[in-house]
Amino acid sequence: TYVTVWPAGEETPLASNLNPSAGQTVPNAAITGLSPDKAFSVYNSVGSTDIVVDAVGSYWYYPGVFGAAASAKGAAKAGPPAPAKLGGTAPRPIG
């Protein structure tokens, strides 16, 4: 089988996060975005499986601070913008 995790409300991605064989107990870590209501979806391709989820921490996205348009001088003057939780529908760089 394969297991995929992605932000709730979005289309199922074409990539998997885990590819276990039948009867295996497999540890894994996956990083995914969250929907605006802080939810995610899990898909198991074949058969049934038990999944334990331990949500630990979050990453923050600072628009313009890590991109090519941001300069060290400009970022230092203005300071970093207010953080926004990573999620939504568009991919964003993580720094």
C-alpha positions as CSV (number, residue, x, y, z in Angstrom):
1,T,0.0,0.0,0.0
2,Y,1.0,3.6,0.2
3,V,-0.1,6.4,2.6
4,T,-0.5,10.0,1.7
5,V,-1.0,13.1,4.0
6,W,-2.0,16.5,2.7
7,P,-4.0,19.7,3.8
8,A,-7.7,18.9,4.1
9,G,-9.9,20.3,1.4
10,E,-7.2,20.1,-1.3
11,E,-6.9,17.5,-4.1
12,T,-5.0,14.3,-3.2
13,P,-1.4,14.7,-4.2
14,L,0.3,12.2,-6.6
15,A,3.2,11.6,-4.1
16,S,3.2,9.2,-1.1
17,N,4.6,9.8,2.4
18,L,4.9,6.1,3.3
19,N,5.1,2.8,1.3
20,P,4.8,-0.1,3.8
21,S,4.4,-3.8,2.8
22,A,1.7,-5.9,4.3
23,G,2.2,-6.7,8.0
24,Q,5.0,-4.2,8.5
25,T,5.2,-1.8,11.5
26,V,6.9,1.3,10.0
27,P,8.0,4.5,11.8
28,N,7.8,7.6,9.6
29,A,7.8,11.4,9.8
30,A,5.9,13.6,7.4
31,I,5.6,17.4,7.0
32,T,2.4,18.7,5.5
33,G,0.5,22.0,5.4
34,L,-2.8,22.4,7.1
35,S,-6.1,23.7,5.9
36,P,-7.3,27.1,7.2
37,D,-9.2,25.2,10.0
38,K,-5.9,23.4,10.9
39,A,-6.9,20.0,9.4
40,F,-5.2,17.5,7.2
41,S,-6.3,14.4,5.3
42,V,-4.8,10.9,5.3
43,Y,-5.3,8.3,2.4
44,N,-4.4,4.6,2.6
45,S,-4.3,3.1,-0.9
46,V,-4.9,-0.7,-0.3
47,G,-6.5,-2.6,2.6
48,S,-6.7,-1.2,6.1
49,T,-4.0,0.1,8.3
50,D,-3.7,1.7,11.8
51,I,-2.1,5.1,11.8
52,V,-0.9,7.0,14.9
53,V,-0.5,10.8,14.4
54,D,1.6,13.0,16.7
55,A,1.4,16.6,15.6
56,V,4.5,18.4,16.8
57,G,5.1,22.1,16.2
58,S,4.7,24.3,13.1
59,Y,6.7,26.2,10.6
60,W,6.1,29.9,9.9
61,Y,6.3,31.7,6.6
62,Y,7.7,35.2,6.4
63,P,6.7,36.7,3.0
64,G,9.5,38.6,1.3
65,V,12.2,37.8,3.9
66,F,13.7,34.8,2.2
67,G,12.7,35.5,-1.5
68,A,14.9,37.0,-4.2
69,A,12.9,40.3,-3.9
70,A,14.0,40.8,-0.3
71,S,17.3,42.4,0.4
72,A,19.2,42.1,3.7
73,K,19.2,45.9,3.9
74,G,15.4,46.3,3.3
75,A,14.6,43.4,5.7
76,A,16.7,44.8,8.4
77,K,15.1,48.3,8.1
78,A,11.5,47.2,8.1
79,G,11.9,44.1,10.3
80,P,10.3,40.8,9.4
81,P,6.6,40.9,8.6
82,A,4.1,39.3,10.9
83,P,4.2,35.5,10.6
84,A,1.4,33.6,8.8
85,K,0.6,30.0,9.5
86,L,1.6,27.8,6.6
87,G,-1.4,26.3,4.9
88,G,-3.9,27.2,2.2
89,T,-3.8,26.1,-1.3
90,A,-0.6,27.6,-2.8
91,P,2.9,26.2,-2.0
92,R,5.1,28.6,-0.1
93,P,8.9,28.5,0.5
94,I,9.9,27.5,4.0
95,G,13.0,29.2,5.4
